[in-house]
Amino acid sequence: MREWPVIKIDDFHTEEMKYVVCIDTMGQDRELSEEHKRFALETIERYIKIWEEEERVALAGDRDRRIEALES
């Protein structure tokens, strides 16, 4: 039986990012209703979930390519 060497992979360096979202009434000079605010916040939350999932998938792909390169 052959023993395979353990491949040590350094941790990926990540940094937390925060975003600011601004909403403009496009010159209508009015406040946003609670319904509009709720819609905007729900849309932003969905966007964040999609963005973070895409980042996780991309990071996993990077990791897998790095492992494959080290195994070659």
KAWODA-V856497 format. One record per backbone hydrogen bond with DSSP energy under -1.0 kcal/mol. NH is the residue of the N-H (numbers start at 1). CO is the residue of the C=O. Records with the same first field share a line. If there is no record, write none. Layout:
NH: CO + CO
This chain:
37: 33
38: 34
39: 35
40: 36
41: 37
42: 38
43: 39
44: 40
45: 41
46: 42
47: 43
48: 44
49: 45
50: 46
51: 47
52: 48
53: 49
54: 50
55: 51
56: 52
57: 53
58: 54
59: 55
60: 56
61: 57
62: 58
63: 59
64: 60
65: 61
66: 62
67: 63
68: 64
69: 65
70: 66
71: 67
72: 68
